[in-house]
Structures are given as C-alpha cells and as structure tokens.
Amino acid sequence: MTLQETRQQKLATILKLAPVVPVVIIDDVSHAVPMARALVAGGIRTIEVTLRTPAAMDAVRAIVAEVKEAVVGVGTVLRGGQLETARLAGAHFAVSPGTSPRLLDAADDNELPLLPGVATASEAMALLERGYEHLKLFPAVPVGGAKLLAAWASPLPQIHFCPTGGINLANAIDFLKLTNVVCVGGSWLTPADKMARGDWAGIEQLAREAAALK
C-alpha cells in the first residue's frame, strides 16, 4: 500500500466518525479544551481547528493533550510548512480551502492526511489523478451546493466529499442524503457568541442536534 493510499484510508475513517465536522475559530486558548469536551459529550468527536487566529495551533496541542476522545484536524492550511507543524502538534488530519502545487508536493511527503478543497470538476479530476478520493467542496453553497454534488456523483463516483461553506442545521440533510457525501463541515456548532461566553452546555446541545443528523 502506498503512503497516499494509507492517508486516504485514515481520512475515510475520520470523516465517517460523525455527520458533521465542526469548523472552529479559537481566539482564546483557554476555550479549546472545554469546547472540545462539550462537542465530544454531544457526540461529535471530529474537530477542525482553523488556522485563522494566533491561538489556533496552541489550541490544537491542548485538545490533543487533554481530550483523548477528540480527533483533531487543522484547517485553513495554505502552506506546506503548516502540514508539518500540524503533524508535530498531534493533529490527525489537515484541511485546505483549495490547493496549490507547492502544498500538494508537501502533502506527498507528509504522513498527515490532507482533505483538499475544490470548487470545480476539473479541480476534482486533477486531485483524483494524484490519489485523492476524499475532497472538500468549498464554498459549498455558493458554488452550487447539493445540486452540484448530485450532478458529480455519476461521472466522479470514486470521490467522496465533505462539503463546507454555507451549511447549517437546516440544509445539512440535503447534503448528507447524497451518496457521494460522507459528512459536512460547519461553523454553527461553535458560534462566536457561545464561545465568548463559555456556553459549553449550549455547544454540547448544538453537537447533539448535529450528531442526530445521521
């Protein structure tokens, strides 16, 4: 088995853990562990911590160290060096909004599974040629949403998607019922107001609602 095949197998297992992957922005490192514990208690183990704040990587390290049930990914990966930093921090996977040749070359040499973002069939085909069978459709709703993925199911049956962008509790089921969708990504499980207040019970309830979607 090649390294890419191994990475794809790991990614398949991770994406099947829950119907929703929370896309989390963490401004305060002290929020990372209680937030992760609330998500896990609500039935959501997979967590994508985006690299959009200075606190993000320290938050990943904290969750990995203290919430063993959580499967932590690093999102908004734009550069190859971030893959290795994420791996060393203990992350289980990485997510990018799109791809670049340098990022893909770095991913080829790294053990960390990458879920790359696409917005067109041509991008999906190019990644399939490089051995990627699990992709992120981004931004999912603006580029065509569930109708687009339904149209891709027949010509691109090898590819499984985690659509992200514009998805919420109300429209998630439109994606999850598709044969080529494994899970969806969404930020509605950890809204900024609840994070700022430390409303972990509220986040746990949102996680329970999301977990019930399967």
N, C-alpha and C positions, 0 to 999 in steps of 0.2 A: 504494500500500500504506500502511495506517495504521501509526502508531507501535506500536500493540498487536500488529498482525499481524507486524511486524518483530521485536518482542520474542519473540513465540511461536515464530517460525522459529528464532531464535537458541537459545532454550531447547530446542527439539526436537533441534537439532544437538548441544547439550551433553549432553543426557540419553542420547543414543544412543552416546556415546563408550565406555561400559563398562557392564556389567550391574549394577555396584554403585557407589554414591556413598558413600564413607566419611564418616561424621558424626563430626567430630573435636573434642575438647575439648583446648585447649592451655593449660597453666599456665605454661610456660617458653618464652619467645620463641626461645631458642636451639635448641629442639627442632623448630621449624617447618620449616626448610629440610631437615635430614636426614630428617625424617619424610616430607616431600613427595617427596624424591628416592627414598626406599625404595618409596613407593606407585607412582610412575611406573615405576621399574625393574621392579616386579611386574606392570605392565600396567594400572594404574589411574591415569588422568590427572585425572579429575574429583574435586575435594576440597571438601567443605563444612566450613568452619571456623565453629563455633558461637560466638555472642557471649555465652558463659556465663562468661568469665573476663576480667580486665583486660588480659591479654596478647593477646586474640583479634585485634583489628584490626592491631596491630603484626605479628602472625604473618602475617596476610593480605598486608600490604605486603612482608614479607620473602620470602614464597613467590613473589609476583608478580615481584619484582625478580630473584630468583636461580634459580628453577626454571621456565624458559620453557615447558617441555612441559606444565606443570600448568595446569588450568583451574579457577580458584579461585572458590568461592562463599562467601557469608556466610550463616550460618544463625541461627536463633532471632531473626529480625528482628521486632520488636514495634512499632516506631515509624517513622513516615515519615522522620524525620531520619536514621535509620540507613541508609536506602537511599542517600542522597546521600553519606554518609560512606564507605559501601562502594564506591560508584562511584569516588569520588576516590582510594580506596586501590588501585584497579585490579581490583576484583573483576569477574568475568564474569557472575555471577548472584546472586540472593538467595533465601532460603527462609524462610518463616514457618510457625509451628506452627498458625496459624489466620488469621483476618482480622478487620479492623475497618474501619468506613467511612473513618476518617482514614488508615489505612495504604493502603487501595485508592486513595483520592484522591491520595495522594502518589505511588503507583506509576504512576498515569495520567500524571503529569508528569515521570517519570524514565525515562531510556533503559535503565536496568538491568532485565533481565528478572526477574520475580518468580515463584517457584513457591510458591503459597499452599497452606496446609494446610486440609483438610476432614475431617469425620467423618461427615457425613450426605449423603443425596442432595439434600436441599434446599439445603445449602451449595454443593454442586457445581453445581446448576442456577443458583443466583444468580451464581456466578462465570462460568459459561458465558455468561450474559447480558452480562457485562462483557468478553467476548472471551477468557477464559482457557480454553484447551484442554489445558493441562498442569497437573496438580494433584498435591499430595502428600496421600496418605491417612495421617492421623496421629491417634492412635497406632494403627498398622495392625492388629496382632494383637488388642489389647483390644477394638477396635470391630467386629471381625468377620472380619478377615484376608482370605485369598484367596477364601473363600466369598462374602464381601460384594462384592468386586470382580468376581467372576464373575457375580453377580446383576445388577450395574450395567452389564455390558458391552452387553447388548441395548438397554435403554432410554436409555443415555447413550453411544452409540457414538462421539461426537465427542471424548470426553475420554480422555486418556492419563494414566496415573498413575505416580508414584514413591512406593510405599508405604514408610513408615518407622515404626519403633517395634515392638520385639519380634522383629525379623527377624535371623536368623543364617545361618551357612553351611548348616545342616541344613534349614531351612524356606524359604530364599530361592527354591529352584527351584519351589516351589508357586505363588509369585507370578509368577516370570519366564515360566512357561509360558502365562500368561493373555494373551489378545490385546490387552487394554487396559492392560497394564503394560509400560512402556519400560525401567525399571530399578528397583532397590530401594535404599533408604538403610539404612546400618547402622553401628553403632559397633564391631563386633567386629574390624575391620581394624586399629584403633589402640587396643588395650586399655590401660588406665591403667598396669598394671604394666610393660608393654613400653615405654611412653612414658617412664616414670620412670627405667627402667634404660638408656634409649637403645639398646634392642634393635632396631636398624634392620633387621638381617638377618631377624629374626623377623617384623617388619612386612612386609618385602618378600615373605616366603613366604606370609603371610596374603593379601596382594594377589594373588599368583599364583593361589592357590586361588579367590579371588573372580572374577578375570578369566576363569578357565576355565569359569565357570558358563554363559557364553553359548554 
